[in-house]
Amino acid sequence: MESSILLRPYSSPSLTLLPPPLPHQYKISRKNLNFKSTNLSVKASVNGINSVVTLLDYGAGNVRSIRNAIRVLGHEIKDVLTPEDILNADRLIFPGVGAFAAAMDFLNQNGMAEALCRYIENDRPFLGICLGLQLLFDSSEEKGTVKGLGLIPGVVGRFDSSHGARVPHIGWNALQIKKDSEILEDVDGQHVYFVHSYRAMPSNANNEWISSTCNYGDDFIASIKRGNVHAVQFHPEKSGDVGLSILKRFLHSKSSISKRPTQGNASKLAKRVIACLDVRTNDKGDLVVTKGDQYDVREHTKENEVRNLGKPVELARQYYQDGADEVSFLNITAFRDFPLGDLPMLKVLRLASENVFVPLTVGGGIRDFTDANGRHYTSLEVASEYFRSGADKISIGSDAVYAAEEYLRTGVKTGKSSLEQISRVYGNQAVVVSIDPRRVYLKTPEKIEFKAVKITNPGPNGEEYAWYQCTVSGGREGRPIGAFELAKAVEELGAGEILLNCIDCDGQGKGFDIDLIKLISDAVSIPVIASSGAGKPEHFSEVFEKTNASAALAAGIFHRNEVPIQAVKKHLSKEGIEVRTNVATSLTQAVQPSTI
């Protein structure tokens, strides 16, 4: 996605945004640059090597996870503040996230493009991640033609969705190793996590750089290696224990790490199993994980207390260790009046991201608002605080419904909705739209302006058709828009993924609403996550076999230990459905209990 504004680097406590970037007609000038090289005055060591890792963080997306991964592996971090910091680095990691043009603007405006080129051309230890790989190429088509660093021949282009590939490419995919690369020695046969809409393609001109490819419609470049220079399109900091092994091999000498036996049989994009945690305060003010029954989260007792199924950080860690492919937090009560005032939820993200190295999604209250002092905050500012706290993706619910209604009414993309703002800066792969529909039964499909389908199970009065009315405010208010119409509209507005719930199925344990999920997953070209109704492993295989869902989410059956995550994955594997099988090991299991 293209970007018109850029966030300040991670170290800045301010939510202020930088001015719009300069036009993209530039060349990297290598003349009249006199960088003064100095050595760090203090160099700590781990196992006899310098433990300081230099991090080039240009300020967009979730970089907290790579910071946490580096620290878990025993290293300190020095942030790049000047071009000299790049030239003086012993090991440099560039975790680029967001838009190609915005990142190149930042590098050029701050004099870092030349320093980065010189560092890499001198064969210094370098690891680029995601955008940190793409920027090494000649150019990108993300916003017209934008020049890159020009170190690797090739153009970064968008995935071709004309043959059925869903864009963005989101999920756990397999690598095809093309040549020896020290950092990939534990990866063969394992899945790693991708989230991107653009990719570089192999060619005769760049073949000498390629260390692995990945197939998603076509074979694209998944990693490069030449000398001490490495870069990967996937996210090792979000690829669980396998990803941490990649980082460890980059940060440590080859002789200090033994090769682990790999037993994986990854061959293609895996179906994802996602654990969802509905988080709210109970009547005592404690932050708890709860679960609704058709969106009712209170026990049917005399006390009518909020259903308490555990502490959010502890459960997130447990699900990561159990093999969840993603963890989703939904804040179902806070942010109604003051989104940035909900410090406990931000703390949940920060603590969870310290030991959960798979993607974290968070939703709840992401919208424009004005506080009691009259200070106006944009939804982009709210989302930015989430990203800085450890979120990889933002889930938008009610605000997306209102934006879609306005877009369908006027046909105009204003660029002002939370969906459009966040997508423009962070990329559509960072934006999930959560849809909460309920069935409205019909005798015939002709009497309604919204898309209706013939349903598998007739309604209470024998109705054979239904349309799916979208709701807002946690299912409390119905809106004059159908799930089909909403899904199509939010895709056009910039959503990168749809989380598809169903109020009728929520908490029932009778299976997903296959009619609904098939309707929506056939209608859009972005990934769809099936949600609501899972009660046993067979429900997961059913939704993957009968619909085009890319992932399936569950909550209550995991919280209550009725169905373990690994039981779901074993069943899916038995049914011939590819899933990620590797789980967390000793690298991340030694954690302290959390109070939240």
C-alpha positions, 0 to 999 in steps of 0.5 A: 500500500502507498503511504502519505505520512510516516511515523517517527522512529520507535524511540520517540514517545510522541505520536506526532507524524512526520511531514509528507515525504518528498516526491519519488524522483531521486537517485542515491548520490554517493558523492561528497559523503564523508562519514566519520567512523568510530568504534563503540566505546563499550562492547558487551559479549555473549559467548565471546562475540559482541552482543550489541545488535544495531537496529535500523527502525524507520518507525512503521509497523510492529518492531517490538517483536524483533526487539523482544526476539533479539533480547530473548537471544541474549543481545543488546540493541543499539538504534540507528540514529545517524548514518554513522551508526550504520557504518559502525555496526557490527551486526545490522538488522533492518526490519522494514514494515509498511510501504516501500516509497515511505521507507525509501523517503526516510532513508534518503531524507536522513542520509541513510541510503548511502550508508546502508549501500556502503555497509552492504557492499563491504560485505558486513553482517546484515539481515533485512526482513520483509521490506528490508529485503525488498528495498535492496532491489532496483525498484518497486511498483507499489506507487508507480515506479519507486527506486530502491537501493539498487543492490540486487537486479529486479523489480518488486511487483504485486502478487497476481490475484487473477488466478485465485491467489488471495492478496495479501499473502498472509500465513505460514508457507514453505520454503524451497532452499536453493543454496546453502545459507547458514541462517536457514539450516533449521528451516528445511521442511518447516513453515515460516510466516509471511505477510505481504502484498508485493514480492520480487521474482527470480531471474537470471540477473539475480539468481546468484543472490537467491537462497530460497524461494516460496510458491504462492501462485508463482515462485517468488524470492523468499530469501537472499544470501551473498557473503555476510549479507542476508535478507528474508521476505518472511518474518522470523520474529513471527515464525515461532521457534523456527524463526528464532533459530534463524535469528540466532544463527545470524547473531551467533557464530556458525561454530557455536550452534549445532544443527537441529534435526528437522522433521517437518514436511511443509510443502505449501501455504498452511491453513491457520488455527487461531486462538481468540481471547475476548478481554474485558474487566470483570465486576471487580475491575480485573482484566480477564479472558471471557467468552460469550454465548451469542455475545452474552458474556455473563454467567446465568447465575444469581450473581450474573458475574462476567464469565472468567476463563483466565488471564490474557497474557498467561493464556496467550503464552500457553496457546503459543506454546501449544502451536497456535498460528496466531493469537487475537485479542479482542477488547470488548468493553474498553475504549468506548470513551478514551481509547488511549486511556486503556493502559492495561490492554496496552500492557497485555500486548507488551507483555504477550509480545515478549514471549509470543513469537507468532502474529498478534492481532488486537481489536476494540475501539480503534476510531477517531475520538476527542477526549474530555479536554477537547484533544482530538485523536485520529484512529491512526494515532490510536492504531500506532500506539497498538503497533508500538505495544506489540500488535501486528494487525489491527481489527476494526469492527463498527467503524468499518461498517460505518465507513462501508455504508458511507462508501456504498452511499456516495461511491467516494473513498474519502481517505478519512475512515480508520480503515483507509488511514491505517491501511494507507500507512501500514499496508492493507496486510495490517488491517483486519475487518471484523464482521458480526452478522446475524441471519435474517430468514426469508421465504424467497430471496427476491424481497430483499435488496441484500445478497441472500443465499439458500441455507443448508438448515431451514429457519424456524418457520421453514424458511429456505433463504437468509441474508446476513445483517451486519451489526455494530456495538458488539452485536447490539445494533443491526445496520442496513447492510449485509455481510456480502455488501460489507465485505466487498466494500471494505476490500475496496477501502483497503482491508487486507483480511476479514474476520467473519463471525456469526452471532447465531453460531457464537458459543453453540459448538455446533460448527461454523456457518458454512453458508455464510463463510462460503458466501463471503470467501467466494466474494472477496480476493483477500483472506477470510478467517472463519469464526464462531461455532467450533465445538470439535476438530471435525468442524475445522476440517469441514470449514476448510473442505467446504469453503475458501477460508484461509484460517479458522478461529476458536475461543471457548473450546480452547479456554475450557480445554475441551479441544486442544490446539494440537488435537485440531492440527492432528485431525487436520493433518490426518484429513490431508489439510496442511497445517504448521506442526512445529511448536515452541521449545526451550527458546521461549518456554521459560517465562514468569507467570503474569498477573494479567 
